[in-house]
Amino acid sequence: MKKAFYQSIFITLISVFLNFGFKIFVARVIDKEILALYFTAIDIFTITLIIFVGFRSSMVVSFAKFKDDRAILNIFRVVIVIAALLSWSFVIPYLKHTIGIDINYWYLVATVLALATYTYLGNQIAMYRLYPIINSVTFLEPIFLIAWFVIAFYLSGVQGIKPLFIATIMSSLSLSLFIYFMRSKDIKTVPFSKVDLTQNMKTFMKNSAISTIEFGSGIMMMYLSVVFMLEYFSKDELGDFQVVSKPIFMYMIMLFVFPIFRFVLPELSKLLADNRLDDVRGLKNWILRYALIVSALFIVISVLYARDIIATMFDYSYHNAYIMIVHLSFFFIFVILNAYQIAFIKASGDFMSALLIRLSGLVALVVIFYGIYYLYEKSVIAVILALIGGYVMMFGISFFVERRILKKLSE
C-alpha cells in the first residue's frame, strides 16, 4: 500500500507541474478577466460531476464485497446521466445569463457531456482497481489539455475563451477513449440491463448517496470560497485566487491528500474488518509523520520563496496571491489529518458521521466568513481564514469521533 501511495504522489507531482505550467502559460497569453471567468465556469460546471469521487469509494467497497459489477455500473450509469442532465438544465443558463460567459451554447453542452463520460470511466477503473491505468490517466491529463490548447489557439487561431473550452472538451474525450481501450484489455464492457434492487444494492445506493454528499460537501468548501470571491470582491482579486492561490492549494490536496482516499481507505477497511487495531494505530502514526513533514515543507517554501516564485512565474498583478498561500500553508496539516480521520470513519462503516463532519465544515466556513467580513475587515483574507476555520472545525470533530470508534472497537 505504501509503495502504491508514494508512486501515486510521484506521478501526480509530474501532473501538477504540467498543470501549473499550463496555467502560467495561459496567464501570459490570455486576458486575466477571461481566465478568471473560465476557471470559475469550470469550477461551477464540474461540481455536479466531481462529487462522484465520493460515489467511487462506495463502488470500490461494494464491488470488493459483492462482486456484482453489472448492477453497480448500471445504477451508476443512471445516476450520472441524471447529473449531466441537471447540469445541462441549470448550470448552463447560470453561466450564460448570470456570470456572463460569452461563448456559444453548444460549447457548454459539449463540456457537460465530455466531463460526464470521463467521470464515468474514471470511476469504473477505480472500482476495478486498475491502478496502472489510473496513474497513466493522471500523467496524460495535463498533456492532452496542453496539446489541445496549442492546437486550438496557435494552429487554428481561435481567440478569447473558446480555446480554453475546446481544450477542456477534447482532452476529456481523449482521456475517455484512452481509458476505454486500455480497460478493454482487462475488463469486458458491462451491458446495459435492468437492475434487481437486492438488499446489497440498496445498501450500495444508500452508502453511495451519503458518500457522494459527504465528498461534495468537502469540495463545496473550496467552491463556496470562489462564490464569496465572485460576489464580494473584484475580478482582479478573484483572479489572484483562481489563477494562483486556489490551484496551488488544490495541487497540494491532489498530491498529498487524495492518495489517502485512494490507498489508505481500502487498507483501513481491510484492517478494521480483520480487527487488526494495532496495525491501524501503526498506520495512523505513519500518517502523522507524513503530515508533519509535508506541512513543514509547505510552510518553509511558502514563507521563504512564494513571493519570488509568483513574481517570476506570473505577471506582477498576481502578487497579492502570496499572502493567501502563506495563510493556507500554516494550516495544511489539518487538511491531511482530517482526510485520514474521514477515511477511518468511513472504513468503519459510519458514513453518516463523515457526512455530518463535512457539513460542519461548510457551516463553519460561512459563519466565519460573514463574521470577519462584517465585524472586522472586508478583505479577501476573510475568505482564506474562513476556509481554514472550516478545516480546523472538521479536524476537531472527527478527532473525537475517531477516538469514540476506536474505543468501541477495542472493547
C-alpha positions as CSV (number, residue, x, y, z in Angstrom):
1,M,0.0,0.0,0.0
2,K,2.8,2.5,0.9
3,K,4.6,1.7,-2.3
4,A,1.5,2.5,-4.4
5,F,0.9,5.5,-2.3
6,Y,4.3,7.0,-3.0
7,Q,4.2,6.1,-6.7
8,S,0.9,8.0,-6.9
9,I,2.5,11.1,-5.3
10,F,5.4,11.0,-7.8
11,I,3.1,10.7,-10.9
12,T,0.7,13.3,-9.5
13,L,3.7,15.6,-8.9
14,I,4.6,15.4,-12.6
15,S,0.9,16.1,-13.5
16,V,0.9,19.1,-11.1
17,F,4.0,20.6,-12.7
18,L,2.5,20.3,-16.1
19,N,-0.9,21.7,-15.0
20,F,0.7,24.6,-13.2
21,G,3.0,25.2,-16.2
22,F,-0.2,25.4,-18.3
23,K,-1.7,28.0,-16.0
24,I,1.4,30.1,-16.1
25,F,1.5,29.8,-19.9
26,V,-2.1,30.8,-20.4
27,A,-1.8,33.6,-17.8
28,R,0.7,35.2,-20.3
29,V,-1.4,34.8,-23.4
30,I,-5.0,35.1,-22.2
31,D,-6.5,38.2,-20.5
32,K,-6.7,37.9,-16.7
33,E,-10.5,38.5,-16.6
34,I,-11.2,35.9,-19.2
35,L,-9.1,33.4,-17.3
36,A,-10.9,34.2,-14.0
37,L,-14.3,33.6,-15.8
38,Y,-13.1,30.4,-17.4
39,F,-11.8,28.8,-14.2
40,T,-14.9,29.9,-12.3
41,A,-17.1,28.4,-15.1
42,I,-15.2,25.1,-15.0
43,D,-15.5,25.1,-11.2
44,I,-19.2,25.6,-11.2
45,F,-19.7,23.3,-14.2
46,T,-17.8,20.3,-12.8
47,I,-19.1,20.5,-9.3
48,T,-22.2,18.4,-10.3
49,L,-19.8,15.7,-11.6
50,I,-16.7,15.8,-9.4
51,I,-18.8,14.8,-6.4
52,F,-18.9,11.4,-7.9
53,V,-15.4,10.9,-6.5
54,G,-17.4,10.3,-3.3
55,F,-19.5,7.8,-5.2
56,R,-16.3,6.0,-6.1
57,S,-15.5,4.8,-2.6
58,S,-18.9,3.1,-2.3
59,M,-18.4,1.5,-5.7
60,V,-14.9,0.1,-4.7
61,V,-16.1,-1.2,-1.4
62,S,-19.3,-2.7,-2.8
63,F,-17.6,-4.4,-5.7
64,A,-14.9,-5.9,-3.4
65,K,-17.7,-7.2,-1.2
66,F,-20.4,-8.3,-3.6
67,K,-18.6,-8.7,-7.0
68,D,-21.7,-7.5,-8.8
69,D,-20.2,-5.0,-11.3
70,R,-23.2,-5.3,-13.6
71,A,-25.7,-4.0,-11.0
72,I,-23.2,-1.4,-9.7
73,L,-22.3,0.1,-13.1
74,N,-25.9,0.2,-14.3
75,I,-27.0,2.0,-11.2
76,F,-24.1,4.5,-11.7
77,R,-25.0,5.0,-15.3
78,V,-28.5,6.1,-14.5
79,V,-27.2,8.5,-11.7
80,I,-24.5,10.1,-13.9
81,V,-27.0,10.7,-16.8
82,I,-29.3,12.4,-14.4
83,A,-26.5,14.6,-13.0
84,A,-25.4,15.5,-16.6
85,L,-29.0,16.5,-17.5
86,L,-29.3,18.6,-14.3
87,S,-26.0,20.3,-15.1
88,W,-27.3,20.9,-18.7
89,S,-30.6,22.4,-17.4
90,F,-29.4,24.6,-14.6
91,V,-25.7,25.2,-14.8
92,I,-25.5,26.3,-18.4
93,P,-28.2,29.0,-18.1
94,Y,-26.4,30.3,-14.9
95,L,-23.1,30.5,-16.7
96,K,-24.6,32.2,-19.8
97,H,-27.0,34.7,-18.2
98,T,-25.8,35.3,-14.6
99,I,-22.0,35.1,-14.8
100,G,-22.0,36.2,-18.5
101,I,-19.7,33.6,-20.2
102,D,-19.5,34.9,-23.8
103,I,-19.4,31.6,-25.6
104,N,-21.8,29.6,-27.9
105,Y,-24.3,27.4,-26.0
106,W,-23.1,24.2,-27.7
107,Y,-19.6,24.6,-26.2
108,L,-21.1,24.3,-22.8
109,V,-23.2,21.3,-23.7
110,A,-20.2,19.6,-25.1
111,T,-18.3,20.3,-21.9
112,V,-21.0,18.6,-19.8
113,L,-21.1,15.5,-22.0
114,A,-17.3,15.2,-22.2
115,L,-16.8,15.6,-18.4
116,A,-19.6,13.2,-17.6
117,T,-18.1,10.5,-19.9
118,Y,-14.7,11.0,-18.4
119,T,-16.1,10.8,-14.8
120,Y,-18.0,7.6,-15.6
121,L,-15.0,5.8,-17.0
122,G,-12.7,7.2,-14.3
123,N,-14.9,5.7,-11.5
124,Q,-15.1,2.4,-13.4
125,I,-11.3,1.9,-13.4
126,A,-11.2,2.8,-9.8
127,M,-13.8,0.2,-9.0
128,Y,-11.8,-2.5,-10.7
129,R,-8.6,-1.2,-9.0
130,L,-6.8,-0.8,-12.4
131,Y,-4.1,1.3,-10.8
132,P,-1.7,1.4,-13.8
133,I,-4.4,2.9,-15.9
134,I,-5.3,5.4,-13.1
135,N,-1.7,6.5,-12.9
136,S,-1.4,6.8,-16.7
137,V,-4.5,8.9,-16.8
138,T,-3.1,11.2,-14.1
139,F,0.0,11.7,-16.2
140,L,-1.8,12.1,-19.5
141,E,-4.5,14.6,-18.4
142,P,-2.4,17.8,-18.5
143,I,-0.6,16.6,-21.6
144,F,-3.8,16.3,-23.5
145,L,-5.1,19.6,-22.2
146,I,-1.9,21.5,-23.2
147,A,-1.8,19.8,-26.6
148,W,-5.4,20.6,-27.5
149,F,-5.0,24.2,-26.3
150,V,-2.0,24.6,-28.6
151,I,-3.9,23.2,-31.5
152,A,-6.9,25.5,-30.9
153,F,-5.0,28.7,-30.0
154,Y,-2.0,28.5,-32.3
155,L,-2.8,26.1,-35.1
156,S,-6.4,27.0,-35.6
157,G,-6.2,30.7,-34.4
158,V,-9.1,30.6,-32.1
159,Q,-9.1,33.5,-29.7
160,G,-10.7,34.6,-26.3
161,I,-12.2,32.0,-24.0
162,K,-13.0,29.5,-26.8
163,P,-9.6,27.7,-27.0
164,L,-9.8,27.0,-23.2
165,F,-13.2,25.3,-23.6
166,I,-12.0,23.4,-26.7
167,A,-9.0,22.1,-24.8
168,T,-11.2,21.0,-21.9
169,I,-13.7,19.2,-24.1
170,M,-11.2,17.5,-26.4
171,S,-8.8,16.5,-23.6
172,S,-11.7,14.9,-21.6
173,L,-12.9,13.0,-24.7
174,S,-9.3,11.9,-25.5
175,L,-8.8,10.6,-21.9
176,S,-12.2,8.8,-22.1
177,L,-11.1,7.0,-25.3
178,F,-7.7,6.1,-23.7
179,I,-9.5,4.6,-20.6
180,Y,-12.0,2.7,-22.7
181,F,-9.4,1.0,-24.9
182,M,-6.9,0.3,-22.0
183,R,-9.7,-1.0,-19.8
184,S,-11.0,-3.3,-22.5
185,K,-7.7,-5.3,-22.4
186,D,-8.6,-6.5,-18.9
187,I,-12.3,-5.9,-18.4
188,K,-15.2,-6.6,-20.7
189,T,-17.9,-3.9,-21.1
190,V,-20.8,-4.5,-18.9
191,P,-24.1,-4.5,-20.9
192,F,-27.0,-2.2,-20.1
193,S,-29.6,-4.1,-18.2
194,K,-32.3,-3.8,-15.6
195,V,-31.1,-4.0,-12.0
196,D,-32.7,-6.0,-9.3
197,L,-32.6,-4.0,-6.2
198,T,-31.4,-6.6,-3.7
199,Q,-30.6,-5.7,-0.2
200,N,-26.9,-5.5,-1.2
201,M,-27.7,-3.0,-3.9
202,K,-29.9,-0.9,-1.6
203,T,-27.0,-0.8,0.8
204,F,-24.7,0.3,-2.0
205,M,-27.1,3.0,-3.1
206,K,-27.5,4.3,0.4
207,N,-23.8,4.4,1.1
208,S,-23.2,6.0,-2.4
209,A,-25.7,8.7,-1.7
210,I,-24.2,9.5,1.7
211,S,-20.6,9.3,0.4
212,T,-21.4,11.5,-2.6
213,I,-22.9,14.2,-0.4
214,E,-20.1,13.9,2.0
215,F,-17.4,14.3,-0.6
216,G,-19.4,17.0,-2.3
217,S,-19.6,18.9,0.9
218,G,-15.8,18.9,1.2
219,I,-15.4,20.1,-2.4
220,M,-18.1,22.7,-1.8
221,M,-15.9,24.4,0.8
222,M,-13.5,25.4,-1.9
223,Y,-16.1,26.4,-4.4
224,L,-18.1,28.3,-1.8
225,S,-14.9,30.3,-1.3
226,V,-14.9,31.0,-5.1
227,V,-18.5,32.2,-4.7
228,F,-17.6,34.6,-1.9
229,M,-14.7,36.0,-4.1
230,L,-17.1,36.4,-7.0
231,E,-19.8,38.1,-5.0
232,Y,-17.9,40.3,-2.6
233,F,-14.6,41.2,-4.3
234,S,-13.2,42.5,-7.6
235,K,-12.4,40.3,-10.6
236,D,-8.7,41.2,-10.0
237,E,-8.9,39.6,-6.6
238,L,-10.9,36.7,-8.0
239,G,-8.1,36.2,-10.5
240,D,-5.4,36.1,-7.7
241,F,-7.4,33.3,-6.0
242,Q,-8.5,31.4,-9.1
243,V,-5.3,31.5,-11.1
244,V,-2.6,31.2,-8.4
245,S,-3.8,30.6,-4.8
246,K,-6.6,28.0,-5.3
247,P,-4.6,26.0,-7.9
248,I,-1.6,25.7,-5.6
249,F,-3.8,24.6,-2.7
250,M,-5.7,22.1,-4.9
251,Y,-2.4,20.8,-6.2
252,M,-1.3,20.2,-2.6
253,I,-4.5,18.3,-1.9
254,M,-4.1,16.3,-5.1
255,L,-0.6,15.4,-4.2
256,F,-0.8,14.7,-0.5
257,V,-4.5,14.2,0.4
258,F,-6.2,12.3,-2.4
259,P,-3.8,9.3,-2.1
260,I,-5.2,8.8,1.4
261,F,-8.6,8.1,-0.1
262,R,-7.2,6.0,-3.0
263,F,-4.9,3.8,-0.9
264,V,-5.2,4.3,2.8
265,L,-9.0,4.0,2.9
266,P,-9.1,0.4,1.3
267,E,-6.3,-0.6,3.7
268,L,-8.1,0.7,6.7
269,S,-11.3,-1.1,5.6
270,K,-9.4,-4.4,5.5
271,L,-7.6,-3.8,8.8
272,L,-10.8,-2.9,10.6
273,A,-12.7,-5.9,9.1
274,D,-10.0,-8.1,10.5
275,N,-9.9,-6.3,13.8
276,R,-6.2,-5.6,13.5
277,L,-6.3,-2.4,15.7
278,D,-2.5,-2.4,16.4
279,D,-1.9,-2.2,12.6
280,V,-4.4,0.6,12.4
281,R,-2.5,2.6,15.1
282,G,0.7,1.9,13.2
283,L,-0.8,3.2,10.0
284,K,-2.0,6.4,11.8
285,N,1.5,7.0,13.2
286,W,2.9,6.8,9.7
287,I,0.3,9.3,8.5
288,L,1.2,11.7,11.4
289,R,4.8,11.6,10.4
290,Y,3.9,12.1,6.8
291,A,1.6,15.1,7.6
292,L,4.2,16.8,9.7
293,I,6.9,16.5,7.1
294,V,4.7,17.7,4.2
295,S,3.2,20.6,6.2
296,A,6.6,21.8,7.5
297,L,8.0,21.8,3.9
298,F,4.9,23.7,2.6
299,I,5.3,26.4,5.3
300,V,9.0,26.9,4.7
301,I,8.7,27.1,1.0
302,S,5.7,29.4,1.2
303,V,7.2,31.9,3.7
304,L,10.7,32.0,2.1
305,Y,10.0,31.6,-1.6
306,A,6.4,32.0,-2.5
307,R,6.6,35.8,-3.2
308,D,9.6,35.4,-5.5
309,I,8.1,32.3,-7.3
310,I,4.8,34.2,-8.0
311,A,6.7,37.3,-9.2
312,T,8.8,35.1,-11.5
313,M,6.1,32.8,-12.9
314,F,3.2,35.2,-13.1
315,D,2.5,38.8,-14.0
316,Y,3.1,41.4,-11.2
317,S,-0.7,41.9,-11.0
318,Y,-0.9,38.5,-9.2
319,H,1.4,39.4,-6.3
320,N,-1.3,39.6,-3.7
321,A,-1.9,35.9,-4.0
322,Y,1.3,35.4,-1.9
323,I,-0.4,36.3,1.4
324,M,-3.2,33.9,0.7
325,I,-0.8,31.0,0.2
326,V,1.2,31.7,3.3
327,H,-2.0,31.7,5.4
328,L,-3.1,28.3,3.9
329,S,0.3,26.7,4.4
330,F,0.2,27.0,8.2
331,F,-3.0,25.0,8.4
332,F,-2.4,22.4,5.7
333,I,-1.6,19.8,8.4
334,F,-5.3,19.9,9.4
335,V,-6.3,19.1,5.9
336,I,-4.1,16.0,5.8
337,L,-5.1,14.7,9.2
338,N,-8.7,15.3,8.6
339,A,-8.5,13.3,5.4
340,Y,-7.2,10.3,7.4
341,Q,-9.8,10.7,10.1
342,I,-12.6,10.8,7.5
343,A,-11.1,7.7,5.7
344,F,-11.0,5.9,9.1
345,I,-14.6,6.8,9.9
346,K,-15.9,5.7,6.5
347,A,-13.8,2.5,6.7
348,S,-15.6,1.7,10.0
349,G,-18.9,2.0,8.2
350,D,-20.0,5.2,9.8
351,F,-20.8,7.1,6.6
352,M,-23.3,9.4,8.2
353,S,-20.8,10.8,10.8
354,A,-18.4,11.5,7.9
355,L,-21.2,13.5,6.2
356,L,-22.1,15.4,9.3
357,I,-18.4,16.3,9.9
358,R,-18.2,17.7,6.3
359,L,-21.4,19.7,6.8
360,S,-20.0,21.2,10.0
361,G,-17.0,22.5,8.0
362,L,-19.3,24.2,5.5
363,V,-21.3,25.8,8.3
364,A,-18.1,27.0,10.0
365,L,-16.8,28.5,6.7
366,V,-20.0,30.5,6.1
367,V,-20.2,31.7,9.8
368,I,-16.5,32.7,10.0
369,F,-16.5,34.5,6.6
370,Y,-19.5,36.7,7.4
371,G,-18.3,37.2,11.0
372,I,-14.9,38.5,9.7
373,Y,-16.3,40.4,6.7
374,Y,-19.0,42.4,8.6
375,L,-17.4,42.6,12.1
376,Y,-13.7,43.1,11.3
377,E,-12.4,43.7,7.8
378,K,-13.8,43.5,4.3
379,S,-10.6,41.8,2.9
380,V,-10.1,38.7,0.8
381,I,-8.2,37.2,3.7
382,A,-11.7,36.8,5.3
383,V,-12.3,34.1,2.7
384,I,-8.9,32.3,3.4
385,L,-9.5,32.4,7.2
386,A,-13.0,31.1,6.7
387,L,-11.7,28.2,4.6
388,I,-9.0,27.4,7.2
389,G,-11.6,27.6,10.0
390,G,-13.8,25.1,8.2
391,Y,-10.9,22.5,8.1
392,V,-10.0,23.1,11.7
393,M,-13.6,22.6,12.7
394,M,-13.8,19.3,10.8
395,F,-10.5,18.1,12.3
396,G,-11.7,18.8,15.8
397,I,-14.9,16.9,15.5
398,S,-13.5,14.0,13.6
399,F,-10.8,13.6,16.2
400,F,-13.4,12.9,18.9
401,V,-15.4,10.6,16.5
402,E,-12.3,8.6,15.6
403,R,-11.5,8.1,19.3
404,R,-15.0,7.0,20.1
405,I,-14.9,4.4,17.3
406,L,-11.5,3.1,18.3
407,K,-12.7,2.8,21.9
408,K,-15.8,0.9,20.9
409,L,-13.7,-1.5,18.6
410,S,-11.2,-2.1,21.5
411,E,-13.9,-3.3,23.9
